[in-house]
Amino acid sequence: MSLTLNDIKHPKISTWVNEMIAMCEPDNVVVVDGSKEEYDALMQKCVKAGLATKLAKKENCYLFRSLPSDVARVESRTFISSVKEEDAGPTNHWIDPSELKQTMRKLYKGCMHGRTMYVIPFCMGPLGSPISKNGIEVTDSEYVVLNMDIMTRAGKKVLDIFNADVNADFVPCLHSVGKPLRECESDNGIWPCADVEYKYITQFPEERLIWSYGSGYGGNALLGKKCFALRIATVLARDEGWLAEHMLILKLTNPKGEVKYVTGAFPSACGKTNLAMLIPTIPGWKVETIGDDIAWMKFGKDGRLYAINPEAGFFGVAPGTSAESNKNALISAEKNTIYTNCALTEDGDIWWEGIGYPAKGKLVDWKGKTRDALPKDKAPKGEEMAHPNARFTAPAKQCPCIAKEWEDPAGVPIDAILFGGRRPSTIPLVHQSLSWNHGVFLGSIVGSEITAASTIDASQVGKIRRDPFAILPFCGYNMGDYFKHWIEIGKKSTEDKLPKIFYVNWFRKDANNEKLPGGFMWPGYGDNSRVLAWIFDRCNGDNSNVVETAIGYMPKTLNTDGLADYYKETLPEILKVDVEGWKKELADVKENHYPKFGKHLPKELSDIIDMIQDRLNKA
């Protein structure tokens, strides 16, 4: 099934690929066909080069390691290169596109000497879905090809779509690790990358174009993921009247067999993947996964929003993933999985901090150094066996709780949208917005409290790091205009057909209560199903367990059957409105958060603040 450049019949794709060949000057070019034979051959090439290690304990699983300078997204080197700086907004880095292209062309010139250029036709979303979008990624990294094969629908089946419609749109994506191979030189068993000042992850929104140089890490190099599925897709969604969001999608079934579909936006370390694969603790309820990271939502003919998961795999954070925190994620990654920057055990398995069982004997850490396992499986910061951002790339179809609808081309109708963050005080366990615009307000103020563990700047501890809609690093245009787009979406349908919007907070704390594990007032994990059950009933129009408060609708109580007594005791406190806390919250939003958006901030959001302040004053 091997493909060549002659198999590309789409004239614009053919022209663009040839331009990239002329600029990057690879030794040879391969058009990716997406077959198992191709995947296996590429993986063996990586093993032979010392870039990948086959895991003896897991079927068709491999471990890769990177340089310490290439372990995560580099937000400081990520640019929204719009024609006007104002269109990128205050929360994005910007460089004039003409200037940036001139700089990057010099870096790209001859950057693939000694390397193979891979041309990857890929589809974001189920093939044939009216919500899906297609792209072409050109790369010189086998690691990227292998991961894109898991994370997207890639290869001949997508090229056939392009060849059948020579006018079909595509997003061109150019990637290079930025390290041309000289004669007799190799990558020495670690994927290469450029020095940080030469790394560029660039989106040109007006051209729907992505250029990435100098990094091999997933979020910087798998260009279908954050670069396309969010930064470019948010621009497409704005222009075409839909939503591209950093959200999980789950299917929730109650004991009667009724179904609701829920999306959720949470900043990092707030349990998004855990919620997407939740195992409920209350009898008769069931959660199934549609997607764990990104949701694209378009209106159906019935006026409802329908969502697809544009990805085909999970690119999950490994550390902290255990049978207790996310059993389904562990099972998903038992075979056919790529691990990155995890530790390697003596018997050929992977290990990471928080996996739920101790490491034994000697391990090879993520830097390739052989070390003795630590007695308490805890290492000082910076000395972990697995990098804190170590990853697993696993096919979504392997997830034991994947919903049968996860690849439905029509998408699934969304009943509820959740927002949330890590807030040890003020924000209650759950509350529902009073209206669509109030829900947009809740999304716009999402944030987590800065802790001593997450900063070296003591002056920042206790402050709120805002991450509106959990999309701050991934929005491809001015965030103020993004808020406005959400408000405009609300005008396209009626409140009864739009999803209901909720704000959840699993992380309220009472540090003085010695009975509470970790000081947390809510157990989280599977017990979050108790909150989902209330949300389900609200979507069904059930008013029997609800009270209207100054900040929105809240439950009078929740199902506490089987819950530890100390959580039953704290429940009334986390279902209460902290009037003074909310007044401070609104003051912080008004004085420190919203002003940065200037004239781009929609008046509707300022009006919501005034409305909530008035309700609090009367409370």
C-alpha positions as CSV (number, residue, x, y, z in Angstrom):
1,M,0.0,0.0,0.0
2,S,3.1,2.2,-0.2
3,L,2.3,5.7,-1.4
4,T,4.3,8.2,-3.4
5,L,4.0,11.9,-4.3
6,N,2.3,10.8,-7.5
7,D,-0.6,9.5,-5.4
8,I,-1.5,13.0,-4.4
9,K,-4.1,14.2,-7.0
10,H,-5.2,17.3,-5.1
11,P,-3.4,20.2,-6.9
12,K,-3.1,22.5,-3.9
13,I,-1.8,19.8,-1.6
14,S,0.7,18.7,-4.3
15,T,1.9,22.3,-4.9
16,W,2.3,23.0,-1.2
17,V,4.1,19.7,-0.4
18,N,6.6,20.4,-3.3
19,E,7.2,23.9,-1.9
20,M,8.0,22.3,1.5
21,I,10.4,19.8,-0.1
22,A,12.2,22.6,-1.9
23,M,12.6,24.6,1.3
24,C,13.5,21.7,3.8
25,E,15.6,19.6,1.3
26,P,14.9,16.1,2.7
27,D,17.0,13.1,1.5
28,N,13.7,11.3,0.6
29,V,9.9,11.7,0.9
30,V,7.3,9.2,2.1
31,V,3.6,9.7,1.9
32,V,2.1,8.0,5.0
33,D,-0.5,5.3,4.2
34,G,-1.6,4.6,7.8
35,S,-1.2,0.8,7.5
36,K,-0.2,-1.4,10.4
37,E,2.8,-2.6,8.3
38,E,4.0,0.9,7.9
39,Y,3.6,1.6,11.7
40,D,5.5,-1.5,12.6
41,A,8.3,-0.8,10.2
42,L,8.7,2.8,11.5
43,M,8.7,1.6,15.1
44,Q,11.4,-0.9,14.3
45,K,13.4,1.9,12.6
46,C,13.2,3.8,15.9
47,V,14.2,0.7,18.0
48,K,17.2,0.1,15.7
49,A,18.2,3.8,16.1
50,G,18.0,3.5,19.9
51,L,15.1,6.0,19.9
52,A,12.5,3.5,21.2
53,T,12.6,0.6,23.7
54,K,10.2,-2.3,23.3
55,L,8.4,-3.1,26.6
56,A,8.6,-6.8,27.3
57,K,5.6,-6.7,29.7
58,K,3.1,-4.9,27.4
59,E,1.8,-6.0,24.0
60,N,3.1,-3.8,21.2
61,C,4.1,-1.0,23.6
62,Y,7.3,1.2,23.3
63,L,9.1,3.8,25.4
64,F,10.6,7.0,24.0
65,R,12.8,9.5,25.8
66,S,13.4,13.2,25.0
67,L,16.0,15.7,25.9
68,P,15.3,17.5,29.2
69,S,14.7,20.7,27.2
70,D,11.9,19.1,25.2
71,V,9.4,17.7,27.7
72,A,6.4,20.0,27.4
73,R,4.7,22.7,25.4
74,V,6.7,25.9,25.3
75,E,4.1,28.7,25.7
76,S,6.8,31.4,25.5
77,R,7.7,30.2,22.0
78,T,4.1,29.7,20.8
79,F,2.7,32.5,18.6
80,I,-0.6,33.6,17.1
81,S,0.8,35.4,14.1
82,S,-2.3,37.3,13.0
83,V,-2.0,40.2,10.6
84,K,-2.9,42.6,13.4
85,E,-1.5,42.2,16.9
86,E,-4.8,43.3,18.4
87,D,-6.5,40.2,16.8
88,A,-4.1,37.9,18.7
89,G,-5.2,39.6,22.0
90,P,-3.5,40.2,25.3
91,T,-3.1,36.6,26.3
92,N,-1.2,35.4,23.2
93,H,2.4,36.0,22.0
94,W,2.5,37.7,18.7
95,I,5.1,38.5,15.9
96,D,4.3,40.1,12.6
97,P,3.6,37.2,10.2
98,S,5.9,38.6,7.4
99,E,8.8,39.0,9.9
100,L,8.2,35.6,11.5
101,K,8.0,33.8,8.1
102,Q,11.3,35.4,7.1
103,T,12.9,34.2,10.3
104,M,11.5,30.7,10.1
105,R,12.2,30.2,6.4
106,K,15.9,30.6,7.2
107,L,15.6,27.9,9.9
108,Y,13.6,25.6,7.6
109,K,16.1,26.0,4.7
110,G,17.9,22.6,4.4
111,C,16.6,21.5,7.9
112,M,15.9,18.0,6.7
113,H,19.3,17.1,5.3
114,G,19.9,13.5,6.1
115,R,16.3,12.9,7.1
116,T,13.1,11.6,5.6
117,M,10.2,13.9,5.1
118,Y,6.9,12.2,6.0
119,V,3.7,13.6,4.4
120,I,0.7,12.7,6.7
121,P,-2.9,13.2,5.3
122,F,-5.0,13.3,8.5
123,C,-8.6,13.8,9.6
124,M,-9.7,15.4,12.8
125,G,-12.9,13.7,13.7
126,P,-14.8,10.7,12.3
127,L,-14.3,10.2,8.5
128,G,-17.2,11.7,6.6
129,S,-18.6,13.7,9.6
130,P,-19.9,17.2,8.7
131,I,-18.1,18.4,11.8
132,S,-14.7,16.9,10.9
133,K,-11.8,18.8,9.3
134,N,-8.8,17.6,7.3
135,G,-5.1,18.5,7.3
136,I,-1.7,17.6,5.9
137,E,1.3,17.4,8.3
138,V,4.8,17.4,6.9
139,T,7.4,16.2,9.4
140,D,10.9,14.8,9.7
141,S,10.1,12.9,13.0
142,E,9.1,9.2,13.0
143,Y,7.9,9.8,16.6
144,V,5.4,12.3,15.2
145,V,4.2,9.9,12.5
146,L,3.7,7.1,15.0
147,N,1.7,9.3,17.4
148,M,-0.3,10.9,14.7
149,D,-1.3,7.4,13.6
150,I,-2.8,6.8,17.0
151,M,-4.2,10.3,17.6
152,T,-5.9,11.0,14.2
153,R,-7.4,9.1,11.3
154,A,-4.4,9.2,9.0
155,G,-3.1,7.8,5.7
156,K,-4.6,6.6,2.5
157,K,-8.3,6.7,3.7
158,V,-7.9,10.5,4.1
159,L,-5.9,11.0,0.9
160,D,-8.7,9.3,-0.9
161,I,-11.1,12.0,0.4
162,F,-8.8,14.7,-0.9
163,N,-8.4,12.9,-4.3
164,A,-12.1,12.5,-4.7
165,D,-12.6,16.3,-4.2
166,V,-9.7,18.3,-5.5
167,N,-11.3,21.5,-4.0
168,A,-11.5,20.1,-0.5
169,D,-10.1,22.4,2.2
170,F,-7.1,21.4,4.2
171,V,-5.0,22.9,7.0
172,P,-1.3,22.8,6.0
173,C,1.0,21.8,8.9
174,L,4.8,22.0,8.6
175,H,7.0,20.5,11.4
176,S,10.7,19.9,11.8
177,V,12.7,18.9,14.8
178,G,15.3,21.4,13.6
179,K,18.4,19.2,13.6
180,P,19.7,18.3,10.2
181,L,21.8,15.2,10.3
182,R,25.4,15.6,9.0
183,E,27.5,12.8,7.6
184,C,28.2,10.0,10.1
185,E,26.0,11.8,12.7
186,S,23.1,10.2,14.6
187,D,20.5,11.3,17.2
188,N,22.2,9.2,19.9
189,G,19.1,7.4,21.1
190,I,17.2,10.6,22.0
191,W,14.8,12.5,19.7
192,P,16.6,15.7,18.7
193,C,15.4,19.3,19.1
194,A,16.7,22.8,18.6
195,D,17.8,25.1,21.4
196,V,14.8,27.0,23.0
197,E,15.5,30.3,21.4
198,Y,15.1,28.6,18.0
199,K,11.8,26.9,18.9
200,Y,8.7,28.3,17.2
201,I,5.2,26.9,17.4
202,T,3.3,29.3,15.1
203,Q,-0.3,29.6,14.0
204,F,-1.1,31.9,11.1
205,P,-4.9,32.2,11.6
206,E,-5.9,34.1,8.5
207,E,-4.1,31.5,6.3
208,R,-5.2,28.5,8.4
209,L,-1.5,27.6,8.5
210,I,0.7,26.0,11.1
211,W,4.5,26.1,11.2
212,S,6.4,24.3,14.0
213,Y,10.2,24.2,14.3
214,G,12.7,22.9,16.9
215,S,10.6,20.6,19.2
216,G,9.6,17.0,19.0
217,Y,7.3,17.1,22.0
218,G,3.7,16.1,21.4
219,G,1.9,19.4,22.0
220,N,4.5,21.2,19.8
221,A,4.8,18.6,17.1
222,L,1.6,16.6,16.8
223,L,0.1,19.5,14.9
224,G,-3.4,18.0,14.7
225,K,-3.7,18.3,18.5
226,K,-3.6,21.7,20.2
227,C,-2.3,23.7,17.1
228,F,-5.1,22.6,14.7
229,A,-7.9,21.2,17.0
230,L,-7.9,24.3,19.1
231,R,-5.8,27.3,18.0
232,I,-6.8,27.1,14.3
233,A,-10.1,25.5,15.0
234,T,-11.2,28.3,17.3
235,V,-10.8,30.7,14.4
236,L,-12.7,28.4,12.0
237,A,-15.4,28.0,14.7
238,R,-15.7,31.8,15.1
239,D,-15.9,32.4,11.4
240,E,-18.3,29.5,10.7
241,G,-20.6,29.7,13.8
242,W,-19.6,26.7,15.9
243,L,-17.5,25.9,19.0
244,A,-14.0,24.3,19.2
245,E,-13.3,23.7,22.9
246,H,-10.8,22.2,25.3
247,M,-13.4,19.9,26.7
248,L,-14.1,16.3,27.6
249,I,-17.3,14.6,26.4
250,L,-19.0,11.9,28.4
251,K,-22.1,9.9,28.1
252,L,-24.2,9.6,31.4
253,T,-26.8,7.0,31.8
254,N,-29.2,6.9,34.8
255,P,-30.7,3.8,36.4
256,K,-33.8,4.1,34.1
257,G,-31.6,3.9,31.0
258,E,-32.0,7.5,30.1
259,V,-29.0,9.2,28.6
260,K,-27.5,12.7,28.7
261,Y,-24.2,13.9,27.1
262,V,-22.0,16.3,29.0
263,T,-18.9,18.3,28.1
264,G,-16.5,19.8,30.6
265,A,-13.6,22.3,30.6
266,F,-11.1,22.2,33.4
267,P,-7.5,23.6,33.7
268,S,-4.7,21.1,34.0
269,A,-4.5,19.0,37.2
270,C,-8.2,19.4,37.8
271,G,-9.3,15.8,36.9
272,K,-10.6,16.2,33.3
273,T,-9.5,12.8,32.1
274,N,-10.6,11.2,35.3
275,L,-14.1,12.6,34.9
276,A,-14.3,11.5,31.3
277,M,-13.6,7.9,32.4
278,L,-15.3,8.0,35.8
279,I,-16.5,4.9,37.5
280,P,-19.6,5.9,39.5
281,T,-19.9,5.0,43.2
282,I,-23.7,5.2,43.2
283,P,-25.6,2.1,42.0
284,G,-27.2,2.0,38.6
285,W,-25.3,5.0,37.1
286,K,-22.9,4.6,34.2
287,V,-20.3,6.9,32.6
288,E,-18.9,6.2,29.1
289,T,-16.3,8.2,27.3
290,I,-16.7,10.1,24.0
291,G,-13.5,12.1,24.4
292,D,-11.1,13.2,27.1
293,D,-9.6,16.5,25.8
294,I,-11.3,18.3,22.9
295,A,-14.9,18.9,21.7
296,W,-16.1,20.4,18.4
297,M,-19.7,21.4,18.6
298,K,-22.0,22.4,15.8
299,F,-25.8,23.1,15.7
300,G,-28.0,20.4,14.3
301,K,-31.3,21.1,12.4
302,D,-33.1,20.8,15.7
303,G,-31.3,23.8,17.2
304,R,-29.2,21.7,19.6
305,L,-25.4,21.6,19.8
306,Y,-23.9,18.3,18.6
307,A,-20.3,17.4,19.6
308,I,-17.6,15.1,18.2
309,N,-14.3,14.2,19.7
310,P,-11.9,15.2,16.8
311,E,-9.2,12.9,18.2
312,A,-8.8,9.1,17.8
313,G,-6.5,8.6,20.8
314,F,-5.6,9.7,24.3
315,F,-2.4,11.7,24.9
316,G,-2.6,11.4,28.7
317,V,-0.4,12.5,31.5
318,A,1.0,9.4,33.1
319,P,2.2,10.4,36.6
320,G,-0.7,10.2,39.1
321,T,-2.7,7.8,36.9
322,S,-3.5,4.7,39.0
323,A,-6.2,2.1,39.4
324,E,-7.7,4.4,42.1
325,S,-7.6,7.6,40.1
326,N,-8.3,6.3,36.6
327,K,-8.5,2.6,36.2
328,N,-10.0,2.9,32.7
329,A,-7.0,5.0,31.5
330,L,-4.6,2.3,32.7
331,I,-6.5,-0.4,30.9
332,S,-6.6,1.8,27.7
333,A,-2.8,1.9,27.7
334,E,-2.1,-1.8,28.3
335,K,-1.3,-2.5,24.6
336,N,-0.5,-0.7,21.3
337,T,0.6,2.3,23.3
338,I,3.6,4.8,23.1
339,Y,5.0,5.9,26.4
340,T,7.2,9.0,26.6
341,N,9.6,9.9,29.4
342,C,8.4,7.2,31.8
343,A,10.7,5.1,33.9
344,L,11.7,1.6,32.7
345,T,11.7,-1.4,35.2
346,E,14.1,-4.3,35.2
347,D,11.5,-6.7,33.8
348,G,10.6,-4.4,30.9
349,D,7.6,-2.5,32.1
350,I,7.0,1.2,32.7
351,W,6.6,3.0,36.0
352,W,5.8,6.5,37.2
353,E,5.2,8.3,40.5
354,G,1.6,7.8,41.6
355,I,1.0,4.6,39.6
356,G,-0.4,3.0,42.8
357,Y,2.3,0.4,43.6
358,P,6.0,0.7,44.6
359,A,8.8,0.3,42.1
360,K,11.3,-2.5,42.8
361,G,14.9,-3.1,42.2
362,K,16.7,-0.8,39.7
363,L,14.9,1.5,37.2
364,V,16.1,3.4,34.2
365,D,14.7,6.9,34.8
366,W,13.4,9.2,32.1
367,K,16.9,10.6,31.5
368,G,18.3,7.2,30.8
369,K,20.1,6.9,34.2
370,T,19.9,3.6,36.1
371,R,18.9,4.2,39.7
372,D,17.6,2.2,42.7
373,A,13.9,2.5,43.4
374,L,13.1,4.9,46.2
375,P,11.7,3.3,49.4
376,K,8.6,5.6,49.5
377,D,8.3,6.0,45.8
378,K,8.8,9.8,46.3
379,A,11.6,11.8,44.9
380,P,12.6,15.4,45.5
381,K,11.2,17.8,42.9
382,G,13.3,17.5,39.8
383,E,14.6,14.0,40.6
384,E,11.5,12.0,39.7
385,M,12.0,8.6,38.0
386,A,9.3,9.6,35.4
387,H,9.1,13.2,34.2
388,P,6.0,14.9,35.8
389,N,4.7,15.4,32.2
390,A,5.4,11.9,31.1
391,R,2.8,10.7,28.6
392,F,1.0,7.7,27.2
393,T,-0.5,7.7,23.6
394,A,-3.2,5.1,23.5
395,P,-6.0,4.3,20.9
396,A,-9.3,5.6,22.2
397,K,-11.0,2.4,20.9
398,Q,-9.2,0.4,23.6
399,C,-10.8,2.3,26.4
400,P,-13.1,-0.1,28.3
401,C,-15.7,2.6,28.9
402,I,-15.6,4.0,25.3
403,A,-19.2,4.8,24.2
404,K,-20.6,3.2,21.1
405,E,-21.4,6.7,19.8
406,W,-17.8,8.0,20.1
407,E,-17.4,7.9,16.3
408,D,-20.9,8.8,15.3
409,P,-20.4,11.3,12.4
410,A,-23.5,13.2,13.5
411,G,-22.0,13.8,16.9
412,V,-23.9,13.6,20.2
413,P,-26.4,16.2,21.5
414,I,-25.0,18.1,24.4
415,D,-27.2,18.5,27.5
416,A,-24.8,20.1,29.9
417,I,-21.5,22.0,29.9
418,L,-19.3,22.0,33.1
419,F,-16.6,24.4,34.1
420,G,-14.3,24.0,37.1
421,G,-11.0,24.7,38.7
422,R,-9.0,24.0,41.9
423,R,-10.5,26.4,44.4
424,P,-10.0,25.6,48.1
425,S,-12.5,28.2,49.2
426,T,-15.4,30.4,48.0
427,I,-16.6,28.3,45.0
428,P,-19.3,25.7,46.0
429,L,-19.3,22.1,45.0
430,V,-21.7,22.8,42.2
431,H,-24.0,25.5,41.0
432,Q,-25.9,26.1,37.8
433,S,-26.0,29.3,35.8
434,L,-29.2,31.4,35.7
435,S,-28.9,31.9,31.9
436,W,-26.7,31.2,28.9
437,N,-24.9,34.6,29.3
438,H,-24.4,33.9,33.1
439,G,-22.9,30.5,32.0
440,V,-20.5,32.3,29.6
441,F,-19.5,34.5,32.6
442,L,-18.7,31.4,34.7
443,G,-16.6,30.0,31.9
444,S,-14.8,33.4,31.6
445,I,-13.7,33.4,35.2
446,V,-12.4,29.8,35.5
447,G,-9.2,29.5,37.4
448,S,-7.2,27.7,40.1
449,E,-5.7,29.0,43.3
450,I,-1.9,29.2,43.2
451,T,-0.3,27.0,45.9
452,A,3.2,26.8,47.3
453,A,3.6,23.5,45.4
454,S,2.9,25.2,42.0
455,T,5.1,28.3,42.3
456,I,8.5,29.4,43.6
457,D,7.1,33.0,44.0
458,A,5.7,33.1,47.6
459,S,3.9,36.4,46.8
460,Q,1.7,34.6,44.3
461,V,0.4,31.9,46.7
462,G,-3.3,32.3,47.3
463,K,-3.9,34.3,44.1
464,I,-6.1,33.0,41.3
465,R,-4.5,32.0,38.1
466,R,-7.3,32.6,35.6
467,D,-7.7,30.2,32.7
468,P,-11.0,31.2,31.0
469,F,-12.8,28.2,29.5
470,A,-9.6,26.3,30.3
471,I,-8.5,27.4,26.8
472,L,-6.2,30.3,27.6
473,P,-3.0,28.8,26.0
474,F,-5.0,27.4,23.0
475,C,-7.3,30.2,21.8
476,G,-6.3,31.3,18.3
477,Y,-7.5,34.9,18.6
478,N,-8.4,37.7,21.1
479,M,-10.0,36.1,24.2
480,G,-12.4,39.1,24.5
481,D,-13.7,38.3,21.1
482,Y,-13.9,34.6,22.0
483,F,-16.2,35.5,25.0
484,K,-18.3,37.5,22.5
485,H,-18.5,34.5,20.2
486,W,-19.9,32.4,23.0
487,I,-22.6,35.0,23.6
488,E,-23.4,35.0,19.9
489,I,-23.7,31.2,19.9
490,G,-26.4,31.6,22.6
491,K,-28.4,33.7,20.2
492,K,-28.5,31.0,17.6
493,S,-30.9,28.8,19.5
494,T,-33.3,29.0,22.5
495,E,-32.5,28.4,26.2
496,D,-34.5,25.2,26.2
497,K,-32.4,23.7,23.4
498,L,-29.0,25.1,24.5
499,P,-26.9,23.0,27.0
500,K,-27.4,24.0,30.7
501,I,-24.2,25.4,32.2
502,F,-22.7,24.4,35.6
503,Y,-19.6,25.3,37.6
504,V,-18.1,22.5,39.8
505,N,-15.4,22.5,42.3
506,W,-14.1,19.2,43.7
507,F,-11.3,20.9,45.7
508,R,-12.8,22.7,48.6
509,K,-10.5,22.3,51.7
510,D,-10.6,22.6,55.4
511,A,-7.0,22.2,56.5
512,N,-8.0,22.2,60.2
513,N,-10.2,19.2,59.9
514,E,-7.9,16.3,60.8
515,K,-10.5,13.7,59.7
516,L,-10.5,14.8,56.1
517,P,-8.0,13.0,53.8
518,G,-5.7,15.7,52.5
519,G,-8.1,18.3,54.1
520,F,-10.4,18.0,51.1
521,M,-14.1,18.4,52.0
522,W,-15.3,16.3,49.0
523,P,-13.9,12.8,48.1
524,G,-13.9,13.4,44.3
525,Y,-13.1,10.7,41.8
526,G,-16.0,8.2,41.5
527,D,-18.1,10.1,44.1
528,N,-18.3,13.0,41.6
529,S,-21.1,10.8,40.1
530,R,-23.3,12.2,42.9
531,V,-22.9,15.6,41.4
532,L,-23.4,14.3,37.9
533,A,-26.7,12.7,39.0
534,W,-28.0,16.1,40.2
535,I,-26.9,17.7,36.9
536,F,-28.7,14.9,35.0
537,D,-31.9,15.6,36.9
538,R,-31.6,19.4,36.3
539,C,-31.3,18.7,32.5
540,N,-34.5,16.6,32.9
541,G,-36.2,19.7,34.3
542,D,-36.4,18.3,37.8
543,N,-37.0,21.1,40.3
544,S,-37.6,19.0,43.4
545,N,-34.0,19.3,44.7
546,V,-33.0,22.8,43.9
547,V,-32.8,26.2,45.5
548,E,-32.2,29.5,43.7
549,T,-29.4,31.5,45.3
550,A,-27.6,34.7,44.6
551,I,-25.0,33.0,42.4
552,G,-27.3,30.5,40.6
553,Y,-29.2,27.3,41.2
554,M,-27.9,24.8,43.7
555,P,-28.9,21.4,45.1
556,K,-30.5,21.3,48.6
557,T,-28.5,18.1,49.1
558,L,-27.0,15.2,47.2
559,N,-27.2,11.4,47.4
560,T,-24.9,10.5,50.3
561,D,-25.6,6.8,50.5
562,G,-22.4,5.0,51.3
563,L,-20.4,8.2,51.8
564,A,-18.1,8.5,54.8
565,D,-19.7,10.4,57.7
566,Y,-17.2,13.2,57.6
567,Y,-18.1,14.0,54.0
568,K,-21.8,14.0,55.0
569,E,-20.9,16.5,57.7
570,T,-19.0,18.8,55.3
571,L,-21.6,18.7,52.5
572,P,-23.8,21.5,53.8
573,E,-20.8,23.8,54.0
574,I,-19.8,23.2,50.3
575,L,-23.4,23.6,49.2
576,K,-23.6,27.1,50.7
577,V,-23.1,30.5,49.2
578,D,-20.1,32.3,50.7
579,V,-21.5,35.8,50.2
580,E,-18.3,37.7,51.3
581,G,-16.1,35.4,49.4
582,W,-18.1,35.9,46.2
583,K,-18.0,39.7,46.6
584,K,-14.2,39.4,46.7
585,E,-14.2,37.1,43.7
586,L,-16.2,39.5,41.6
587,A,-14.0,42.4,42.7
588,D,-10.9,40.5,41.6
589,V,-12.6,39.7,38.2
590,K,-13.6,43.3,37.8
591,E,-10.3,44.9,38.9
592,N,-7.7,42.4,37.7
593,H,-9.1,39.9,35.2
594,Y,-11.5,41.7,32.8
595,P,-9.6,45.0,32.3
596,K,-6.9,43.2,30.3
597,F,-9.4,42.6,27.5
598,G,-10.2,46.3,27.1
599,K,-12.8,47.2,24.5
600,H,-13.0,43.6,23.4
601,L,-14.7,42.6,26.6
602,P,-18.5,42.1,25.9
603,K,-20.8,44.4,27.8
604,E,-23.0,41.4,28.6
605,L,-20.3,40.1,31.0
606,S,-20.0,43.3,32.8
607,D,-23.8,43.3,33.1
608,I,-23.6,39.8,34.7
609,I,-21.2,41.0,37.4
610,D,-23.5,43.9,38.2
611,M,-26.4,41.5,38.4
612,I,-24.6,39.0,40.7
613,Q,-23.3,41.8,42.9
614,D,-26.9,43.1,43.3
615,R,-28.1,39.6,44.2
616,L,-25.3,39.2,46.8
617,N,-26.1,42.5,48.4
618,K,-29.7,41.4,48.8
619,A,-28.7,37.9,50.1
